[in-house]
């Protein structure tokens, strides 16, 4: 599999979908970004190299954005 396809397409789609589903289940915006950061940090040191840590931060920020978009306006 092409690493660029994984970094730019597949992982962001996974993060967006799991953030939406996670928010619907727990109704807290901060749970999925925290879980996303933990999972991708573990993957950084087990599957990828240390340079992937930047993408772990980017995916956590993406998850925060999705969580705030899912949060109902009051």
C-alpha positions in Angstrom: 0.0 0.0 0.0 1.2 3.5 -0.8 2.2 5.3 2.4 0.9 8.7 1.0 -2.5 7.1 0.4 -2.6 5.9 3.9 -1.5 9.2 5.5 -3.6 11.6 3.3 -6.8 9.5 2.6 -7.3 6.4 4.6 -6.3 7.6 8.1 -8.3 10.9 7.9 -11.4 9.0 6.8 -11.0 6.6 9.7 -10.5 9.5 12.1 -13.5 11.3 10.9 -15.8 8.3 11.0 -14.7 7.1 14.4 -14.9 10.6 15.8 -18.5 10.9 14.6 -19.5 7.5 16.0 -17.5 8.1 19.2 -19.2 11.4 19.8 -22.6 9.8 19.2 -21.9 7.1 21.7 -20.3 9.1 24.6 -21.6 12.6 23.9 -18.3 14.2 25.0 -16.2 16.0 22.4 -12.8 15.4 24.1 -13.0 11.6 24.4 -12.3 10.7 20.7 -9.4 13.2 20.2 -7.7 11.8 23.3 -8.3 8.2 22.1 -7.2 9.1 18.6 -3.9 10.7 19.9 -3.2 7.6 22.1 -3.9 5.1 19.3 -1.8 6.9 16.7 1.0 7.5 19.2 1.2 3.8 19.9 1.1 3.1 16.2 4.0 5.7 15.7 6.3 3.6 17.8 5.1 0.1 16.9 4.2 0.2 13.2 5.6 3.5 11.8 8.7 5.6 12.6 9.0 8.6 14.9 8.3 11.1 12.0 4.7 9.8 12.0 4.2 11.5 15.4 3.5 14.7 13.6 0.5 13.0 11.8 -0.7 11.7 15.2 -1.0 15.4 16.3 -2.7 16.4 13.0 -5.2 13.5 13.4 -6.0 14.5 17.0 -6.6 18.1 15.8 -8.9 16.8 13.1 -10.8 14.8 15.6 -11.2 17.9 17.8 -12.6 19.8 14.8 -15.1 17.0 14.1 -16.1 16.7 17.7 -16.8 20.5 17.9 -18.8 20.2 14.6 -20.9 17.4 16.1 -21.5 19.3 19.4 -25.0 20.8 19.3 -25.3 24.6 19.4 -27.0 26.1 22.4 
